[in-house]
Amino acid sequence: MAITMNNQALAEAFGPSEGTALRIKQAVLVILGIAMLTIAAKIKVPMFPSPVPITLGTFAVLTIGASYGPRLGLATIFGYMLIGALGFDVFASSSADKNGLEYMMGGTGGYLVGYVLAVLYLGWAARRGMDRTIEGMAGALLMANVLIYVPGVFWLHQFTSGWEQTMEWGLTPYVIGDLMKLALAALLIPAVWKLVGKARG
């Protein structure tokens, strides 16, 4: 198993690095990533009256973005969005009756846009080695959360009666939970890199 560390995201440090074997590895990682996003989105705690539940979806987005790199991460998140747009029940509050583009254009639509931005940014950060340390990873993850919340909150504002309700529905109930998910990812990714370094040695 090839293990290298220079300017790579975590997923790129393992296994084949060229040819057909690389394409197969990438396809498997995309499929696994989409499955992870789907399962994580369905592990949720309703936050009534907010239409946006607390889920593990953000944790899945953060870990995929930080470990897959920009291209593979984007392929994964776009694959997830495409499957959702086709009407499959892969989002946090989607269902047989409310799915596809109708769901994506609803109150959670801005957060889905934020997922794409966060994955792209975290892939960029991983390329620069920010995922090797807890401090660097925590800073990158904090910025990624901002990239999720800014479009999410502004989009949700269309469906509320004012900014106070927007914040109550789309931000304040989730801050503590997201900080906990951020801390977990900030510890996890650098820890795996340490294992990679030991395996390389």
BELLIN-V927772 format. One line per field, one symbol per residue. phi: phi as a letter, one per 20 degrees, with the letter a starting at -180 (. if undefined). Layout:
BEGIN
phi = ???
END
This chain:
BEGIN
phi = .fcccfldegfeedmfcbmfffffgffffffffffffffffeeccgcfefedffcegfffffffffdenfffffgfffffffffffofedegdfbfecbmfgffeefegfffffgfffffffffffgenfeecffffffffffffgffffffffffgfdderfffgffedcgfdffffffffffffeffffffffffffff
END
